[in-house]
Amino acid sequence: MSASIIILLAVAVTVLIAVAWRFASRRQSLPCPVWLRWLVELDNPFTKTNRAAFIVETLALSHGKTVLDAGCGPGRLTVPLARSVGAAGSVVALDIQPGMLARAKAKTEAAGQANVQFVAAGLGDGMLPASHFDRAVLVTVLGEIPYPAVALAELFGALKSGGLLAIVEVIFDPHFQSRSTVTRLAASVGFRERAFFGHSLAYVIHFEKP
């Protein structure tokens, strides 16, 4: 079998899996299964705003900052976030699935980053400290959460005054949330929009806690 045929088959299988996951997710909020982590582990080549380096760059991080990687999954952003805040800073990687946390932890250890704490919990469970974080990221996760307003309220409380929450959405994700939906939910718990990057189908929005 030629290499081109193998590539085409791999693409077809990926598309079928993505479609099946999207259909199942319409019936209930389903986080990405651990066995499908490879779908979210690499940067999407078609959407600049979903690339880890771009997301981290928009946050203007400096050494000593504290960051929450909410719904960290396999840790695509965890390592670059940890590098950006340096040894004096810290990252909390939170996910509801132990298998995802294990993968994120393995990647962090392989990168030699010792400034990451891993927490097995869901957003809205009340596990986050109050007024603790300078930044938080929520990358293609909001649509997986059964009670998004509760989750955003917890993020609001966990950020310091002036802290930023970056919410990332991309149309390829089965739980894609529109800009209007995200903005409405964020405003309902007290956030105010500070910056927008991208376009309606793939974007990063920064929300500030006053």
C-alpha positions as CSV (number, residue, x, y, z in Angstrom):
1,M,0.0,0.0,0.0
2,S,1.4,3.4,-1.0
3,A,2.2,6.2,1.4
4,S,-0.4,8.4,-0.2
5,I,-3.2,5.8,0.3
6,I,-2.2,5.4,3.9
7,I,-2.4,9.1,4.5
8,L,-5.8,9.3,2.8
9,L,-7.1,6.5,5.0
10,A,-5.7,8.1,8.1
11,V,-7.5,11.4,7.2
12,A,-10.7,9.6,6.4
13,V,-10.6,7.8,9.8
14,T,-9.9,11.0,11.6
15,V,-12.8,12.7,9.9
16,L,-15.2,9.9,10.7
17,I,-14.1,9.9,14.4
18,A,-14.5,13.6,14.6
19,V,-18.0,13.5,13.1
20,A,-19.1,10.6,15.4
21,W,-17.8,12.6,18.4
22,R,-19.6,15.7,17.3
23,F,-22.9,13.8,16.9
24,A,-22.6,12.1,20.3
25,S,-21.7,15.5,21.9
26,R,-25.0,17.0,20.7
27,R,-26.9,14.6,23.0
28,Q,-24.8,15.5,26.1
29,S,-21.6,17.3,27.0
30,L,-18.8,14.9,26.5
31,P,-15.1,15.7,27.1
32,C,-12.6,14.3,24.6
33,P,-12.0,10.6,25.5
34,V,-8.5,9.8,26.6
35,W,-8.0,7.4,23.7
36,L,-8.7,10.3,21.4
37,R,-6.2,12.7,23.0
38,W,-4.1,12.7,19.8
39,L,-6.9,14.8,18.2
40,V,-6.3,17.6,20.6
41,E,-2.6,17.1,21.4
42,L,-1.2,18.7,18.3
43,D,-1.7,22.2,16.9
44,N,-4.4,22.5,14.2
45,P,-2.5,23.7,11.1
46,F,-5.5,25.5,9.7
47,T,-6.2,27.8,12.7
48,K,-3.6,30.2,13.9
49,T,-5.6,31.2,16.9
50,N,-5.8,27.7,18.2
51,R,-2.0,27.2,18.2
52,A,-0.4,26.9,21.6
53,A,2.4,29.5,20.8
54,F,-0.2,32.1,19.6
55,I,-2.5,31.6,22.7
56,V,0.4,31.9,25.1
57,E,1.8,35.0,23.3
58,T,-1.5,36.9,23.6
59,L,-1.3,36.4,27.4
60,A,1.9,38.5,27.7
61,L,3.2,36.3,30.5
62,S,6.2,37.1,32.6
63,H,8.3,35.2,35.1
64,G,6.5,34.8,38.4
65,K,3.0,34.8,37.1
66,T,0.4,32.2,38.2
67,V,-1.6,30.5,35.5
68,L,-4.5,28.1,35.5
69,D,-4.7,25.7,32.5
70,A,-8.4,24.8,32.9
71,G,-9.4,21.5,31.2
72,C,-5.7,21.0,30.3
73,G,-6.3,17.7,28.5
74,P,-3.0,16.1,27.4
75,G,-1.1,19.3,28.2
76,R,-0.8,21.0,24.8
77,L,-0.5,24.4,26.5
78,T,0.8,23.2,29.9
79,V,4.4,23.0,29.0
80,P,4.6,26.4,27.1
81,L,2.7,28.1,29.9
82,A,5.1,26.7,32.5
83,R,8.1,27.8,30.4
84,S,6.7,31.3,30.0
85,V,6.3,31.9,33.8
86,G,9.6,30.5,34.7
87,A,10.7,28.7,37.9
88,A,9.4,31.6,40.0
89,G,6.0,31.2,38.5
90,S,3.5,28.4,38.7
91,V,0.9,26.6,36.6
92,V,-2.1,24.6,37.8
93,A,-3.2,22.0,35.3
94,L,-6.8,21.0,36.0
95,D,-8.8,18.2,34.2
96,I,-11.6,15.9,35.1
97,Q,-10.0,12.9,33.5
98,P,-7.0,11.2,35.3
99,G,-5.8,9.8,32.0
100,M,-5.4,13.3,30.5
101,L,-3.6,14.5,33.6
102,A,-1.2,11.6,33.4
103,R,-0.3,12.4,29.9
104,A,0.1,16.1,30.7
105,K,2.3,15.2,33.7
106,A,4.5,13.0,31.6
107,K,5.0,15.7,29.0
108,T,5.8,18.3,31.7
109,E,8.3,16.0,33.4
110,A,9.9,15.2,30.0
111,A,10.3,19.0,29.4
112,G,12.0,19.4,32.8
113,Q,9.3,21.7,34.1
114,A,8.9,21.4,37.9
115,N,6.5,24.4,38.4
116,V,3.3,22.6,37.5
117,Q,0.7,21.3,39.9
118,F,-1.9,18.8,38.7
119,V,-5.5,18.8,40.0
120,A,-8.1,16.2,39.2
121,A,-11.4,18.1,39.3
122,G,-14.0,19.7,37.1
123,L,-14.7,23.4,36.8
124,G,-17.5,24.3,39.1
125,D,-16.4,21.7,41.7
126,G,-15.1,24.5,44.0
127,M,-11.5,23.2,44.0
128,L,-9.9,26.5,43.0
129,P,-8.4,29.0,45.5
130,A,-10.0,32.4,45.5
131,S,-8.2,35.5,43.9
132,H,-5.1,33.3,43.2
133,F,-4.4,33.4,39.4
134,D,-3.0,36.1,37.2
135,R,-4.2,34.3,34.0
136,A,-6.4,31.4,33.1
137,V,-6.9,29.6,29.8
138,L,-10.0,27.6,28.7
139,V,-9.2,26.1,25.3
140,T,-12.1,24.4,23.5
141,V,-13.5,23.2,26.8
142,L,-16.5,25.5,27.6
143,G,-18.9,23.4,25.5
144,E,-17.9,20.2,27.3
145,I,-19.1,21.6,30.7
146,P,-22.7,20.8,31.7
147,Y,-23.1,24.0,33.7
148,P,-20.8,26.6,31.9
149,A,-22.1,29.6,33.9
150,V,-21.1,27.8,37.2
151,A,-17.7,27.0,35.8
152,L,-17.1,30.6,34.6
153,A,-18.2,31.9,38.0
154,E,-15.6,29.8,39.7
155,L,-12.9,31.0,37.2
156,F,-14.0,34.6,38.0
157,G,-13.5,34.0,41.7
158,A,-10.2,32.3,41.2
159,L,-8.6,35.2,39.3
160,K,-7.0,38.2,40.9
161,S,-8.5,41.6,40.3
162,G,-7.2,42.6,36.8
163,G,-6.6,38.9,35.9
164,L,-7.4,37.6,32.4
165,L,-9.3,34.6,31.2
166,A,-8.5,33.5,27.6
167,I,-11.3,31.5,26.1
168,V,-10.4,29.7,22.8
169,E,-12.9,28.3,20.4
170,V,-12.5,26.7,16.9
171,I,-15.2,25.5,14.6
172,F,-13.5,22.1,14.2
173,D,-14.2,21.3,17.8
174,P,-17.5,19.3,18.3
175,H,-18.4,21.6,21.2
176,F,-17.8,24.8,19.4
177,Q,-19.3,27.9,21.1
178,S,-20.1,31.1,19.2
179,R,-18.6,34.4,20.2
180,S,-22.0,35.7,21.3
181,T,-22.7,32.7,23.5
182,V,-19.3,33.0,25.2
183,T,-19.5,36.8,25.7
184,R,-23.0,36.5,27.2
185,L,-22.0,33.8,29.6
186,A,-18.8,35.6,30.6
187,A,-20.7,38.9,31.2
188,S,-23.3,37.1,33.3
189,V,-20.7,36.3,36.0
190,G,-19.0,39.7,36.0
191,F,-16.3,39.5,33.3
192,R,-15.7,42.3,30.8
193,E,-14.2,41.7,27.3
194,R,-10.8,43.1,26.8
195,A,-9.4,41.7,23.6
196,F,-10.4,39.6,20.6
197,F,-8.2,37.7,18.2
198,G,-9.2,35.9,15.0
199,H,-12.7,35.6,13.5
200,S,-16.1,34.1,14.2
201,L,-15.1,30.5,13.4
202,A,-11.7,30.4,15.3
203,Y,-10.9,32.9,18.0
204,V,-9.4,33.9,21.3
205,I,-11.2,36.2,23.6
206,H,-9.6,37.8,26.7
207,F,-12.0,38.5,29.5
208,E,-10.9,40.6,32.5
209,K,-11.9,40.4,36.1
210,P,-12.5,44.1,37.2
